[in-house]
Amino acid sequence: MDLTGARWHKSTKSGGNGGNCVEVAGNLPGVVLVRDTKDRDGGVLVFTPAAWQGFVEFAREAACADK
């Protein structure tokens, strides 16, 4: 998969220390890419947009349940 056009971003809530962060690229057709900021040249996880949206919704609900 050619990733040269991927536009990576991380959460604005992420600290600037490069800690436990992931970057997401959602600009390529039909896929959402996720990588570790500590190893940008390492592996990339590939999700369908529907699977990624399901994960985000689950994480959001879980975070709200912990409050």
N, C-alpha and C positions, 0 to 999 in steps of 0.2 A: 504494500500500500504506500503510495506516495504521500508523505506528510509535509512536503515543503510549503504548501499553502495554508497549513494549519495556523490559526491565530489563537495562541494560548493566553489564558488569563487565570488568575486565582482570586479568591474571595477578598473583598475589601476588608473583611474582618481578620484576615491573615496578618500576622505580625511580620515585620521586616527582617526578622532574624533567619529566615530560611528554614524554619523548624519543620514541624510535621504538617506540611502543606501538599496539596495536589493542585495541578493546573488542568484546566478543561479547555478543549477546543470543540466548538459546536458549529463551526462555519463550513465544514465539508459536507457535501450532500449524503444523506442517509446514515451518517455515523456521528457519534459523540466520542471524542478521544479523551483519555485521562492518563496523566503521568505524574510521577513523584518529583517534586521540585529539588530534592536532594540528589536525584540521578536522572537528569533530563535526557541523557543519552541511553538510558536503560529502556526497559520495556514500556509499551504503551497498551493500555486496556482499550478495547473497542466495544462500544455499546450501540445498540439501535437507539434512536431517539426515544422510542416508547419505553424501552428498558431503563434508560437513564432517567426519564421523567418519573417512572415508578420508584426508582431508588431515591430520588430527591424528595418525593412526597413521603416515602417511608421514613427517611432520616428526619424530615421536618416534624412529622407526627411523633416520632420517638423523642426528639428533643423537647417538644412541648409536654409530653407525658412525664418527663423527668423533672419538670419544674414544680 
